[in-house]
Amino acid sequence: MPVSTVASALEGRATGVNIVRNDGTPGAAPSIRIRGTGTINDANPLVVIDGVPSGNPDALSDVNPNDIASIEILKDASSSAIYGTRAANGVVLVTTKRGNYSQKLATSINAYTGVSKSTRYIDLLTAPDLYTLKRERFTNDGAAIEAPWNDAYYSTQRTDWQKAILGSGKVNNIDLNLQGGNEVSTYYFSTSFYDEKGIIDKSYFKRFSTRINSEHKIKPWLKLGQNLQVTYGETNGFNNNDSQTGLLFSALRFNPAIPTMNEDGTYGTSKAFANQLGDINNPYSTIQQADAYNRKYRAIANVFAEVPIFADLKFRANYGFDGTIGRGYSFNIEDRIQTRETTSSTLTQTEAENYSHLLDLVLTYDKVISKSHITFTGGYSSQSFRGSYFSAGRVGYDDTSKDQRTLRKGNAF
């Protein structure tokens, strides 16, 4: 399916699993609820990728959907018990593709492109209708008509704010993968690039990923394998949820008599009559002045060894690693024209690092007796976590040119 994340491909496909997109920001991870909301805090399930527990559904945004071989949903306590309390809200098991033994080299290229556009808009009052109704309200109350409803300027329709901020988006994707194997080894290699631009200008999601999976029968009594995924992602989006400052809410509430831009080149504003027009900023201005991004570098890897002790009993050791480096950049330019002022230009840059190491030691007894299939599993698992976060900011940029938006150019808070 032409989707950016694995979670989007699961929508409506698994019973008892509700997947809700919180907003339409490109690359945004949806909320996943298995058998409803199980806690008032984080109700997301545990995501496990090729045997490595990788946190919440955000991890699914880093996986190329075309690398997926299968997805399993563990819903009840007995099936998810091996993951302990982290599995209280269920588990999503993701298994990626592998080559097959004695398989000839197979190569495939998958590419698609597409466009997106809003097809429906919410019906709202036009400026003339709003102007008339506002004047009637004061008259019916026996009160003096307040500005701006005594100014004919606000009776002229100038902007459909939904159409002003919702344009056309596009998506491009290309995947290349190689897979095969001989009598003793299998391999799978893939690389992909996904690029989506949202219907809101400056909203986007890019992901470049490479995957290498292999398995080797070193000896009749020893099997080794590894999985490696390396991903780079970059995204930017807007606040679409807040009822006061959310971009879409602002577009629904901002006065249609106000232009996107005035003749003098400034952005339209409701500041002069905020008590009547609302303390809302021009959503078009919010988009055009935005300068921000979030970048993420991630590696998920595991190495395993499997040893058959005797016919029905085998031992498996697995080491897993999950490392993420995230970098954020946000420049808020001084804007005293809008109702919600930004009194001084501010630059904020952040860096976060998170690493986990996993060790699994598992014994499995698997026996078919008559018509019964018996499996016993016992094991030891240990996972450690380490993380750090750093934020730096500067304020008071006299020169806000693009090449001057660096930490060394600003002033201390």
C-alpha positions in Angstrom: 0.0 0.0 0.0 1.2 3.6 -0.7 1.5 4.6 3.0 4.3 6.2 4.9 4.1 4.0 8.0 3.3 0.4 8.9 0.6 1.5 11.4 -1.3 3.3 8.6 -1.4 0.0 6.6 -3.0 -1.7 9.6 -6.0 0.6 9.8 -9.2 -1.5 9.6 -7.3 -4.8 9.1 -7.0 -6.2 12.6 -10.0 -7.1 14.9 -9.9 -5.5 18.3 -7.2 -3.0 17.2 -8.1 0.7 16.8 -5.7 2.9 14.9 -6.4 6.6 14.9 -4.5 9.3 13.1 -4.2 12.2 15.5 -3.7 14.7 12.6 -2.7 14.7 9.0 0.9 15.7 9.5 3.1 13.7 7.1 4.9 10.8 8.9 3.0 11.3 12.1 2.6 8.1 14.1 -1.0 7.2 14.8 -2.4 6.1 18.1 -2.8 2.3 18.4 -5.2 0.9 20.9 -5.5 -2.9 21.4 -8.8 -3.8 23.0 -9.4 -0.2 24.0 -7.6 2.1 26.4 -6.0 0.2 29.2 -4.5 3.1 31.2 -5.0 6.8 31.7 -1.3 7.3 30.9 0.5 5.9 27.9 -1.9 3.4 26.4 0.2 2.5 23.4 1.3 -1.1 22.8 4.9 -2.3 22.9 6.5 -2.5 19.4 9.0 -5.3 18.8 11.0 -5.3 15.6 12.8 -8.5 14.7 12.9 -9.5 18.3 14.1 -6.1 19.6 11.6 -4.2 21.8 11.7 -0.7 20.3 9.2 1.3 22.4 5.9 2.9 21.3 4.4 3.2 17.7 6.8 6.0 16.8 9.2 3.2 16.0 7.0 2.0 13.2 7.6 5.3 11.4 11.3 4.2 10.9 10.5 0.9 9.2 10.0 0.8 5.5 6.6 -0.9 5.0 7.9 -2.8 2.0 10.4 -4.6 4.2 7.7 -6.1 6.3 7.1 -9.9 6.0 4.5 -10.2 8.7 2.8 -8.4 11.6 1.4 -10.1 14.7 -0.8 -8.5 17.3 -0.6 -10.0 20.8 -3.8 -9.0 22.7 -4.2 -11.2 25.8 -2.1 -11.6 28.9 -0.9 -15.2 28.2 0.5 -14.4 24.7 2.3 -11.2 25.8 3.5 -12.4 29.2 7.1 -12.9 28.0 7.4 -9.1 27.7 6.3 -8.4 31.2 4.5 -5.2 32.3 5.6 -3.4 29.1 3.0 -5.6 27.3 0.1 -4.4 29.4 -1.4 -2.6 26.4 -0.6 -5.4 23.9 2.3 -6.1 21.6 2.9 -5.4 17.9 5.4 -7.9 16.5 7.1 -6.9 13.3 9.1 -9.4 11.3 11.0 -8.2 8.3 11.7 -10.1 5.0 14.6 -12.6 4.6 16.0 -14.6 1.8 15.4 -18.3 1.4 17.9 -21.2 1.2 18.8 -22.3 -2.3 17.0 -19.3 -3.7 18.3 -17.6 -6.9 19.0 -13.9 -6.7 15.8 -12.0 -7.0 15.8 -8.3 -7.6 12.8 -6.0 -7.5 12.2 -2.2 -7.8 9.0 -0.6 -6.5 8.3 3.0 -7.3 5.2 5.2 -7.1 4.2 8.9 -7.1 1.0 10.5 -6.0 -0.7 13.7 -5.1 -3.0 14.8 -2.3 -5.5 17.5 -1.9 -8.4 18.4 0.3 -11.7 17.5 -1.4 -14.1 18.9 1.1 -14.1 22.0 3.3 -16.3 23.0 6.2 -19.1 25.4 5.4 -18.5 28.7 7.2 -20.1 32.1 7.3 -18.9 34.5 4.6 -17.7 38.0 5.7 -21.0 39.7 4.6 -23.2 37.2 6.5 -21.0 37.3 9.6 -21.1 41.2 9.5 -24.9 41.2 9.2 -25.4 38.6 12.0 -23.0 40.5 14.4 -24.8 43.8 13.8 -28.2 42.0 14.5 -26.9 40.6 17.7 -26.0 44.0 19.1 -29.3 45.4 17.9 -31.4 42.6 19.4 -29.5 43.1 22.7 -30.3 46.8 22.6 -26.6 47.6 22.8 -24.4 49.9 20.8 -22.7 48.1 17.9 -19.0 47.7 18.6 -16.1 48.0 16.2 -15.4 46.4 13.9 -19.1 45.7 13.1 -19.6 49.4 12.4 -16.9 49.4 9.8 -18.0 48.3 6.3 -14.4 47.0 5.7 -15.4 43.9 7.6 -18.4 43.2 5.3 -16.3 42.3 2.3 -15.1 38.7 1.7 -11.3 38.6 1.2 -10.1 35.2 2.3 -11.2 31.6 2.5 -8.8 30.6 5.2 -9.2 26.9 4.7 -8.2 27.2 1.0 -5.5 29.7 1.9 -3.6 27.2 4.0 -4.6 23.9 2.4 -2.9 23.4 -1.0 -1.7 20.3 -2.9 0.7 17.7 -1.5 2.7 15.0 -3.2 4.5 11.8 -2.4 7.3 9.9 -4.1 8.7 6.5 -3.1 11.3 4.2 -4.5 12.4 0.8 -3.1 15.1 -1.5 -4.3 15.6 -5.0 -2.8 17.8 -8.0 -3.4 17.2 -11.4 -1.8 18.4 -15.0 -2.3 20.6 -17.7 -0.8 22.5 -20.9 -1.3 22.6 -24.1 0.7 24.2 -22.5 3.8 23.3 -18.8 3.7 20.4 -16.4 3.0 20.5 -12.7 2.4 18.1 -9.8 2.0 19.2 -6.3 1.2 16.9 -3.2 0.6 17.2 0.5 0.3 14.4 3.0 0.0 13.6 6.7 -0.1 10.2 8.1 0.8 9.4 11.8 0.4 6.1 13.3 1.3 5.0 16.9 1.2 1.8 17.7 3.0 -1.1 19.8 1.8 0.0 22.4 4.3 3.0 24.3 3.0 6.3 23.5 4.8 4.9 20.2 6.3 6.9 17.2 5.1 8.3 13.8 5.9 11.4 12.2 4.4 12.9 8.8 5.2 15.9 7.1 3.8 16.4 3.5 5.1 18.7 0.6 4.4 18.3 -3.0 5.6 20.5 -6.0 5.6 19.2 -9.4 6.9 21.1 -12.7 6.7 21.2 -16.2 8.1 24.0 -18.8 8.0 24.2 -22.5 8.8 27.8 -22.4 10.0 27.7 -26.0 11.3 25.0 -28.7 11.5 24.8 -27.7 15.2 25.1 -23.9 14.8 23.0 -21.3 13.0 23.9 -17.6 13.1 22.0 -14.6 11.8 21.7 -10.9 11.9 19.2 -8.1 11.2 20.3 -4.5 10.6 18.2 -1.4 9.9 19.7 2.1 9.5 17.3 5.0 9.0 17.5 8.7 8.5 14.2 10.7 8.9 13.4 14.4 8.7 10.0 16.0 9.4 8.2 19.2 10.1 4.6 19.8 11.0 2.4 22.3 12.7 0.2 22.3 15.8 -3.2 21.1 14.5 -4.8 20.1 17.8 -4.9 23.2 20.1 -8.3 25.0 20.0 -6.6 28.4 20.5 -3.3 28.2 18.6 -3.9 25.2 16.4 -3.4 26.0 12.7 -6.6 24.3 11.4 -8.7 25.8 14.3 -7.3 29.2 13.5 -8.3 28.8 9.8 -11.9 28.0 10.9 -12.2 30.9 13.2 -10.1 33.7 11.6 -12.2 36.5 10.1 -12.8 36.1 6.4 -12.7 39.9 5.8 -9.0 40.0 6.7 -6.6 39.4 3.8 -3.7 37.0 3.9 -1.4 40.0 3.3 -1.9 43.8 3.3 -0.9 46.0 0.4 2.1 47.2 2.4 3.5 43.6 2.5 2.5 42.9 6.1 0.4 40.0 7.1 -3.3 40.5 7.8 -4.1 40.7 11.6 -7.0 40.9 14.0 -5.0 42.7 16.7 -6.8 46.0 16.5 -10.1 44.3 17.4 -9.0 41.2 19.3 -11.9 41.4 21.7 -14.4 41.0 18.8 -12.3 39.0 16.2 -10.6 36.7 18.7 -7.1 36.4 19.9 -6.1 34.4 16.9 -3.0 34.7 14.7 -3.2 34.8 10.9 -2.7 31.0 10.0 -1.1 31.9 6.7 1.4 34.1 8.5 2.2 31.2 10.9 3.1 28.9 8.0 5.1 31.4 6.0 7.2 32.5 9.0 7.9 28.9 10.1 11.5 27.7 10.2 11.9 24.4 11.9 12.7 20.7 11.4 13.3 17.5 13.4 15.9 15.0 12.2 16.4 11.4 13.5 19.1 8.9 12.9 18.3 5.4 14.0 19.9 1.9 14.0 18.1 -1.2 15.1 20.2 -4.4 15.0 20.3 -7.9 16.4 22.6 -10.9 16.2 21.5 -14.4 17.2 22.9 -17.9 17.5 20.8 -21.0 17.5 22.0 -24.4 18.8 19.9 -27.6 18.7 20.7 -29.5 21.9 18.8 -32.6 20.7 15.9 -33.3 18.3 13.2 -31.3 20.1 15.2 -28.9 22.3 17.0 -25.9 21.1 18.9 -23.0 22.6 18.9 -19.5 21.2 20.9 -16.5 22.2 20.1 -13.0 20.9 21.7 -9.6 21.3 19.8 -6.6 20.2 20.7 -2.9 19.9 18.5 0.1 19.4 20.1 3.6 19.1 18.5 6.9 18.2 20.0 10.4 17.8 17.5 13.2 17.4 18.2 16.8 16.4 15.7 19.7 16.5 15.8 23.2 15.2 13.2 25.9 15.6 13.4 29.7 14.9 10.5 31.9 15.9 10.8 35.3 14.3 9.7 38.5 16.1 6.1 39.4 15.2 4.4 42.2 17.0 1.7 42.6 14.4 -0.3 39.5 15.3 -2.6 39.3 18.3 -0.5 36.6 20.0 2.8 38.5 19.8 6.3 37.1 19.5 8.2 39.8 21.3 11.7 38.7 20.3 13.2 36.4 17.7 14.3 33.1 19.3 16.3 30.2 18.2 16.2 26.8 20.0 18.2 23.7 19.1 17.9 20.4 20.8 19.8 17.1 20.7 18.7 13.8 22.3 20.3 10.4 22.3 18.7 7.1 23.4 20.3 3.7 23.4 19.2 0.2 24.6 21.0 -3.1 24.8 19.2 -6.4 24.9 20.2 -9.9 25.8 17.9 -12.9 25.4 18.7 -16.5 26.3 15.9 -18.9 25.5 15.4 -22.7 25.7 12.5 -24.1 23.6 11.1 -27.6 23.7 8.9 -28.4 20.8 7.3 -31.8 20.5 4.5 -33.4 18.5 3.0 -36.4 20.3 0.2 -38.2 18.5 -2.2 -35.4 17.6 -0.9 -33.0 20.3 1.6 -30.2 19.8 3.5 -29.3 23.0 5.8 -26.3 23.3 7.6 -25.2 26.5 9.7 -22.0 26.5 11.9 -20.7 29.3 14.4 -18.0 29.2 16.3 -15.0 30.6 16.0 -11.5 29.2 17.8 -8.3 30.2 17.5 -4.9 28.6 19.3 -1.7 29.7 18.6 1.9 28.6 20.7 5.0 28.5 19.7 8.5 27.3 20.6 12.1 27.3 19.0 15.4 26.3 20.4 18.8 25.6 18.8 22.1 24.6 20.3 25.5 23.8 18.7 28.7 22.8 19.4 32.3 21.9 17.2 35.4 21.7 17.2 38.9 20.2 18.3 38.5 16.6 18.6 42.0 15.0 19.4 40.4 11.7 17.0 37.5 10.9 18.4 36.5 7.5 18.6 32.8 7.0 22.3 32.7 7.2 22.3 34.6 10.5 20.0 32.1 12.3 22.7 30.4 14.3 23.3 30.2 18.1 26.4 32.3 17.9 24.5 35.2 16.4 21.9 35.6 19.2 22.0 36.9 22.7 21.7 35.1 26.0 18.3 34.8 27.6 
